[in-house]
Amino acid sequence: MMKRILFAAGRFELVVANLSLALLVVVLAAQIFFRYVLHVGLSWSEEISRFAFVWFVYISASVAAQRGTHIRVTLFARLLPLNERLTFILADIIWIIFNAFVVLAGLLLIQRTLAYPVYSTSLFLPLAYVYTVIPLAHALMIVRIIERQWRSWKYGIPLIAGEEAVEVETKA
Protein backbone atom coordinates (compact mmCIF):
# COMPACT_ATOMS: atom_id res chain seq x y z
CA MET A 1 0.00 0.00 0.00
CA MET A 2 2.75 2.46 0.98
CA LYS A 3 4.70 1.65 -2.20
CA ARG A 4 1.65 2.53 -4.30
CA ILE A 5 1.19 5.84 -2.51
CA LEU A 6 4.87 6.75 -2.94
CA PHE A 7 4.76 5.68 -6.58
CA ALA A 8 1.63 7.79 -7.19
CA ALA A 9 3.23 10.77 -5.45
CA GLY A 10 6.35 10.31 -7.58
CA ARG A 11 4.28 10.26 -10.76
CA PHE A 12 2.37 13.33 -9.59
CA GLU A 13 5.64 15.17 -8.99
CA LEU A 14 7.01 14.27 -12.41
CA VAL A 15 3.78 15.17 -14.22
CA VAL A 16 3.46 18.53 -12.45
CA ALA A 17 7.16 19.36 -12.96
CA ASN A 18 7.06 18.40 -16.64
CA LEU A 19 3.80 20.26 -17.29
CA SER A 20 5.16 23.34 -15.54
CA LEU A 21 8.34 23.25 -17.61
CA ALA A 22 6.40 22.68 -20.83
CA LEU A 23 4.04 25.55 -20.00
CA LEU A 24 7.02 27.79 -19.25
CA VAL A 25 8.69 26.99 -22.58
CA VAL A 26 5.48 27.39 -24.63
CA VAL A 27 4.52 30.69 -22.99
CA LEU A 28 8.02 32.14 -23.37
CA ALA A 29 8.16 31.04 -27.01
CA ALA A 30 4.76 32.62 -27.62
CA GLN A 31 5.89 35.80 -25.92
CA ILE A 32 8.99 36.00 -28.13
CA PHE A 33 6.97 35.28 -31.27
CA PHE A 34 4.32 37.87 -30.49
CA ARG A 35 6.82 40.52 -29.42
CA TYR A 36 9.41 40.21 -32.19
CA VAL A 37 7.36 38.89 -35.11
CA LEU A 38 3.92 40.42 -34.59
CA HIS A 39 5.18 43.44 -32.58
CA VAL A 40 2.46 42.89 -29.98
CA GLY A 41 3.13 42.18 -26.32
CA LEU A 42 1.25 39.60 -24.30
CA SER A 43 0.33 41.12 -20.95
CA TRP A 44 -0.28 37.79 -19.23
CA SER A 45 2.75 35.83 -20.45
CA GLU A 46 5.17 37.14 -17.83
CA GLU A 47 2.90 36.12 -14.97
CA ILE A 48 2.16 32.68 -16.35
CA SER A 49 5.84 32.01 -17.04
CA ARG A 50 6.80 33.18 -13.53
CA PHE A 51 4.14 30.99 -11.88
CA ALA A 52 5.09 27.98 -14.02
CA PHE A 53 8.76 28.50 -13.14
CA VAL A 54 7.99 28.68 -9.40
CA TRP A 55 5.93 25.48 -9.54
CA PHE A 56 8.63 23.76 -11.60
CA VAL A 57 11.39 24.68 -9.14
CA TYR A 58 9.50 23.71 -6.00
CA ILE A 59 8.19 20.39 -7.30
CA SER A 60 11.55 19.53 -8.89
CA ALA A 61 13.21 20.07 -5.50
CA SER A 62 11.04 17.26 -4.14
CA VAL A 63 12.01 15.02 -7.05
CA ALA A 64 15.67 15.83 -6.40
CA ALA A 65 15.27 14.93 -2.72
CA GLN A 66 13.80 11.57 -3.73
CA ARG A 67 16.63 10.80 -6.15
CA GLY A 68 19.40 12.00 -3.84
CA THR A 69 20.43 14.75 -6.24
CA HIS A 70 19.28 17.70 -4.14
CA ILE A 71 22.12 20.09 -3.40
CA ARG A 72 23.96 19.17 -0.24
CA VAL A 73 27.36 20.01 1.21
CA THR A 74 29.06 16.71 1.98
CA LEU A 75 32.54 18.03 2.73
CA PHE A 76 31.71 18.78 6.36
CA ALA A 77 30.13 15.36 6.86
CA ARG A 78 33.37 13.75 5.79
CA LEU A 79 35.52 16.04 7.96
CA LEU A 80 33.57 15.53 11.19
CA PRO A 81 34.80 12.85 13.57
CA LEU A 82 31.28 11.35 13.66
CA ASN A 83 30.16 8.41 11.60
CA GLU A 84 29.26 9.70 8.12
CA ARG A 85 25.93 7.86 8.16
CA LEU A 86 24.99 9.42 11.50
CA THR A 87 26.01 12.85 10.22
CA PHE A 88 23.70 12.52 7.20
CA ILE A 89 20.84 11.34 9.43
CA LEU A 90 21.31 14.42 11.63
CA ALA A 91 21.51 16.65 8.58
CA ASP A 92 18.30 15.14 7.21
CA ILE A 93 16.54 15.63 10.55
CA ILE A 94 17.48 19.31 10.42
CA TRP A 95 16.26 19.45 6.81
CA ILE A 96 12.95 17.83 7.82
CA ILE A 97 12.49 20.34 10.66
CA PHE A 98 13.17 23.21 8.26
CA ASN A 99 10.66 21.80 5.77
CA ALA A 100 8.06 21.41 8.53
CA PHE A 101 8.45 25.10 9.41
CA VAL A 102 8.05 26.04 5.75
CA VAL A 103 4.93 23.86 5.47
CA LEU A 104 3.39 25.62 8.48
CA ALA A 105 4.39 29.08 7.21
CA GLY A 106 3.03 28.22 3.75
CA LEU A 107 -0.28 27.07 5.19
CA LEU A 108 -0.54 30.29 7.21
CA LEU A 109 0.25 32.28 4.04
CA ILE A 110 -2.48 30.48 2.11
CA GLN A 111 -4.94 30.94 4.96
CA ARG A 112 -4.16 34.66 5.06
CA THR A 113 -4.47 35.10 1.30
CA LEU A 114 -7.80 33.28 1.34
CA ALA A 115 -9.11 35.47 4.15
CA TYR A 116 -7.74 38.65 2.54
CA PRO A 117 -7.52 37.81 -1.16
CA VAL A 118 -4.55 38.99 -3.17
CA TYR A 119 -4.77 38.74 -6.94
CA SER A 120 -2.14 38.64 -9.65
CA THR A 121 -1.84 41.81 -11.69
CA SER A 122 -2.64 40.61 -15.21
CA LEU A 123 -4.72 37.49 -14.75
CA PHE A 124 -6.52 38.44 -11.52
CA LEU A 125 -5.76 34.93 -10.32
CA PRO A 126 -5.96 34.48 -6.53
CA LEU A 127 -2.36 34.08 -5.39
CA ALA A 128 -3.45 31.54 -2.80
CA TYR A 129 -3.55 29.01 -5.66
CA VAL A 130 -0.01 29.85 -6.69
CA TYR A 131 1.20 29.71 -3.07
CA THR A 132 -0.13 26.18 -2.55
CA VAL A 133 3.05 24.85 -4.09
CA ILE A 134 5.06 26.02 -1.05
CA PRO A 135 3.57 23.73 1.62
CA LEU A 136 2.87 21.01 -0.94
CA ALA A 137 6.45 20.75 -2.18
CA HIS A 138 7.99 20.95 1.28
CA ALA A 139 5.60 18.29 2.62
CA LEU A 140 6.56 16.08 -0.33
CA MET A 141 10.24 16.77 0.44
CA ILE A 142 9.73 15.54 4.00
CA VAL A 143 8.26 12.31 2.65
CA ARG A 144 11.06 11.97 0.10
CA ILE A 145 13.83 12.55 2.68
CA ILE A 146 12.35 9.86 4.92
CA GLU A 147 11.89 7.57 1.93
CA ARG A 148 15.52 8.05 0.84
CA GLN A 149 16.80 7.34 4.37
CA TRP A 150 14.64 4.21 4.55
CA ARG A 151 15.84 2.94 1.18
CA SER A 152 19.42 3.63 2.20
CA TRP A 153 19.02 1.72 5.45
CA LYS A 154 17.01 -1.19 4.05
CA TYR A 155 18.56 -1.68 0.60
CA GLY A 156 21.95 0.02 0.93
CA ILE A 157 21.14 2.67 -1.65
CA PRO A 158 23.49 5.66 -1.17
CA LEU A 159 21.87 8.77 0.27
CA ILE A 160 23.56 10.88 -2.37
CA ALA A 161 23.23 9.94 -6.03
CA GLY A 162 26.56 9.15 -7.62
CA GLU A 163 28.21 8.13 -4.34
CA GLU A 164 28.92 4.66 -5.73
CA ALA A 165 31.42 6.22 -8.14
CA VAL A 166 33.03 8.25 -5.35
CA GLU A 167 33.41 5.17 -3.14
CA VAL A 168 34.98 3.19 -5.99
CA GLU A 169 37.43 5.98 -6.80
CA THR A 170 38.55 6.43 -3.20
CA LYS A 171 39.11 2.68 -2.72
CA ALA A 172 41.12 2.32 -5.92
C-alpha positions in Angstrom: 0.0 0.0 0.0 2.7 2.5 1.0 4.7 1.7 -2.2 1.6 2.5 -4.3 1.2 5.8 -2.5 4.9 6.7 -2.9 4.8 5.7 -6.6 1.6 7.8 -7.2 3.2 10.8 -5.4 6.4 10.3 -7.6 4.3 10.3 -10.8 2.4 13.3 -9.6 5.6 15.2 -9.0 7.0 14.3 -12.4 3.8 15.2 -14.2 3.5 18.5 -12.5 7.2 19.4 -13.0 7.1 18.4 -16.6 3.8 20.3 -17.3 5.2 23.3 -15.5 8.3 23.3 -17.6 6.4 22.7 -20.8 4.0 25.5 -20.0 7.0 27.8 -19.3 8.7 27.0 -22.6 5.5 27.4 -24.6 4.5 30.7 -23.0 8.0 32.1 -23.4 8.2 31.0 -27.0 4.8 32.6 -27.6 5.9 35.8 -25.9 9.0 36.0 -28.1 7.0 35.3 -31.3 4.3 37.9 -30.5 6.8 40.5 -29.4 9.4 40.2 -32.2 7.4 38.9 -35.1 3.9 40.4 -34.6 5.2 43.4 -32.6 2.5 42.9 -30.0 3.1 42.2 -26.3 1.3 39.6 -24.3 0.3 41.1 -20.9 -0.3 37.8 -19.2 2.7 35.8 -20.5 5.2 37.1 -17.8 2.9 36.1 -15.0 2.2 32.7 -16.4 5.8 32.0 -17.0 6.8 33.2 -13.5 4.1 31.0 -11.9 5.1 28.0 -14.0 8.8 28.5 -13.1 8.0 28.7 -9.4 5.9 25.5 -9.5 8.6 23.8 -11.6 11.4 24.7 -9.1 9.5 23.7 -6.0 8.2 20.4 -7.3 11.6 19.5 -8.9 13.2 20.1 -5.5 11.0 17.3 -4.1 12.0 15.0 -7.1 15.7 15.8 -6.4 15.3 14.9 -2.7 13.8 11.6 -3.7 16.6 10.8 -6.2 19.4 12.0 -3.8 20.4 14.7 -6.2 19.3 17.7 -4.1 22.1 20.1 -3.4 24.0 19.2 -0.2 27.4 20.0 1.2 29.1 16.7 2.0 32.5 18.0 2.7 31.7 18.8 6.4 30.1 15.4 6.9 33.4 13.7 5.8 35.5 16.0 8.0 33.6 15.5 11.2 34.8 12.8 13.6 31.3 11.4 13.7 30.2 8.4 11.6 29.3 9.7 8.1 25.9 7.9 8.2 25.0 9.4 11.5 26.0 12.9 10.2 23.7 12.5 7.2 20.8 11.3 9.4 21.3 14.4 11.6 21.5 16.7 8.6 18.3 15.1 7.2 16.5 15.6 10.5 17.5 19.3 10.4 16.3 19.4 6.8 13.0 17.8 7.8 12.5 20.3 10.7 13.2 23.2 8.3 10.7 21.8 5.8 8.1 21.4 8.5 8.4 25.1 9.4 8.0 26.0 5.7 4.9 23.9 5.5 3.4 25.6 8.5 4.4 29.1 7.2 3.0 28.2 3.8 -0.3 27.1 5.2 -0.5 30.3 7.2 0.2 32.3 4.0 -2.5 30.5 2.1 -4.9 30.9 5.0 -4.2 34.7 5.1 -4.5 35.1 1.3 -7.8 33.3 1.3 -9.1 35.5 4.2 -7.7 38.6 2.5 -7.5 37.8 -1.2 -4.6 39.0 -3.2 -4.8 38.7 -6.9 -2.1 38.6 -9.7 -1.8 41.8 -11.7 -2.6 40.6 -15.2 -4.7 37.5 -14.7 -6.5 38.4 -11.5 -5.8 34.9 -10.3 -6.0 34.5 -6.5 -2.4 34.1 -5.4 -3.5 31.5 -2.8 -3.6 29.0 -5.7 0.0 29.9 -6.7 1.2 29.7 -3.1 -0.1 26.2 -2.5 3.1 24.9 -4.1 5.1 26.0 -1.0 3.6 23.7 1.6 2.9 21.0 -0.9 6.5 20.8 -2.2 8.0 20.9 1.3 5.6 18.3 2.6 6.6 16.1 -0.3 10.2 16.8 0.4 9.7 15.5 4.0 8.3 12.3 2.6 11.1 12.0 0.1 13.8 12.5 2.7 12.4 9.9 4.9 11.9 7.6 1.9 15.5 8.1 0.8 16.8 7.3 4.4 14.6 4.2 4.5 15.8 2.9 1.2 19.4 3.6 2.2 19.0 1.7 5.5 17.0 -1.2 4.0 18.6 -1.7 0.6 22.0 0.0 0.9 21.1 2.7 -1.7 23.5 5.7 -1.2 21.9 8.8 0.3 23.6 10.9 -2.4 23.2 9.9 -6.0 26.6 9.1 -7.6 28.2 8.1 -4.3 28.9 4.7 -5.7 31.4 6.2 -8.1 33.0 8.2 -5.3 33.4 5.2 -3.1 35.0 3.2 -6.0 37.4 6.0 -6.8 38.6 6.4 -3.2 39.1 2.7 -2.7 41.1 2.3 -5.9 
